[in-house]
Amino acid sequence: MGREGIHFFEDVSVGSTDMAGRIHQATLGNLPEILHRGKPVAVDFWAGWCAPCHVMAPILRDMADEFDGHVTFAKVDVDNNRDLAEQFRIVSIPTLVFFRKGKEWDRVSGVKSRQELRKILENLSS
């Protein structure tokens, strides 16, 4: 099955937030503003055809709920934002890049458990 045959997410317009309003759809145009809002930021680089990305999606939604008000969450669709993927040297997905004060603080690639991600986010937001 080709990439076009896999659709796990509802389409969300560029620059908007997900249905819960906690995860921003980031682009080259709005990511700088998201990174400089004052809170730490977790950016998920993903693609619709990426099965591990879909494993991470509910974990990220849960973490966005849990860390609401402490960490800003954003997603970058690498197929639609290749320039950002190149800028941040994304070589595999899912990759989560964490920012503090607008600067990259850490990154992880692959599927992570809720416990692993919670520990990273606790350190990021402390």
WOURFEN-V994128 format. One record per run of one state. SS is the DSSP state (hx for helix, st for strand, lp for the rest). FROM is the first residue (numbers start at 1). LEN is the number of residues. Records with the same first field share a line. If there is no record, write none. Layout:
SS=FROM-LEN / FROM-LEN
This chain:
lp=1-2 / 6-11 / 18-5 / 26-5 / 36-4 / 47-4 / 67-4 / 78-4 / 88-7 / 101-2 / 110-4 / 126-1
hx=3-3 / 31-5 / 51-16 / 82-6 / 114-12
st=17-1 / 23-3 / 40-7 / 71-7 / 95-6 / 103-7
